[in-house]
Amino acid sequence: MSKYLVSTVETYRVDTEAEATRAIEEAKADKSYVLGKYTSEHKEQKSKGEVIDEYWKLSLTKIFNNIKEPDSTVTINYEVD
């Protein structure tokens, strides 16, 4: 049985719009995948009408293989600090 990783969607929380923009530019420059799609959106958490937390939600869709003609084996390792 052959199995090929086609794509992943990674979702990050960053503190500022500048950090989100920098992460998108880094993902575009990475040659180990194609950045298929990305989104960033500002989020606010409110309590009693007051903003108690705010952040940016960043989603990156990384494409590793063409699903119709996969040509490489990809292994992803995630580390948790």
C-alpha positions as CSV (number, residue, x, y, z in Angstrom):
1,M,0.0,0.0,0.0
2,S,1.3,3.4,-0.9
3,K,0.2,6.5,0.8
4,Y,1.1,10.0,0.0
5,L,0.5,13.2,2.0
6,V,-1.3,15.5,-0.3
7,S,-2.0,18.6,1.9
8,T,-2.4,19.8,5.4
9,V,-4.1,22.8,7.0
10,E,-2.3,24.3,9.9
11,T,-4.0,26.8,12.2
12,Y,-1.9,29.2,14.4
13,R,-2.6,31.9,16.9
14,V,-0.4,35.0,16.7
15,D,-0.4,38.2,18.6
16,T,-0.3,40.8,15.8
17,E,-1.2,41.3,12.2
18,A,2.5,41.9,11.5
19,E,3.3,38.4,12.9
20,A,0.6,36.9,10.7
21,T,1.9,38.6,7.6
22,R,5.5,37.5,8.4
23,A,4.3,33.9,8.8
24,I,2.5,34.0,5.5
25,E,5.6,35.4,3.7
26,E,7.8,32.7,5.3
27,A,5.3,30.0,4.2
28,K,5.3,31.4,0.6
29,A,9.1,31.2,0.5
30,D,9.4,27.6,1.8
31,K,10.3,25.3,-1.1
32,S,9.2,22.1,0.7
33,Y,5.5,22.7,-0.2
34,V,3.2,25.0,-2.2
35,L,1.1,27.4,-0.1
36,G,-2.3,26.7,-1.6
37,K,-4.4,29.0,0.5
38,Y,-4.0,31.2,3.6
39,T,-6.3,33.3,5.7
40,S,-5.8,35.5,8.7
41,E,-8.5,37.1,10.8
42,H,-8.6,39.3,13.9
43,K,-10.4,37.8,16.9
44,E,-11.6,39.4,20.1
45,Q,-12.8,37.8,23.2
46,K,-15.2,39.9,25.2
47,S,-16.7,39.8,28.7
48,K,-19.4,42.1,29.7
49,G,-18.8,44.2,26.6
50,E,-15.1,44.6,27.3
51,V,-12.3,43.2,25.2
52,I,-10.4,40.8,27.5
53,D,-8.2,39.1,24.8
54,E,-7.4,39.7,21.1
55,Y,-5.3,37.8,18.6
56,W,-5.0,36.8,15.0
57,K,-6.1,33.4,13.7
58,L,-3.9,32.2,10.9
59,S,-4.6,29.2,8.6
60,L,-2.2,27.9,6.1
61,T,-3.0,25.2,3.5
62,K,0.2,23.4,2.5
63,I,0.2,21.2,-0.6
64,F,2.9,18.5,-0.9
65,N,1.6,16.4,-3.8
66,N,-0.8,16.5,-6.6
67,I,-3.6,14.1,-5.6
68,K,-3.9,12.7,-9.2
69,E,-0.2,12.2,-9.7
70,P,1.7,12.1,-6.4
71,D,5.4,11.9,-6.8
72,S,7.0,12.2,-3.4
73,T,6.8,10.7,0.0
74,V,6.5,13.3,2.8
75,T,6.9,12.8,6.5
76,I,5.8,15.6,8.9
77,N,7.1,15.8,12.4
78,Y,5.4,18.0,15.0
79,E,7.2,18.9,18.2
80,V,5.4,20.3,21.2
81,D,7.3,22.6,23.7
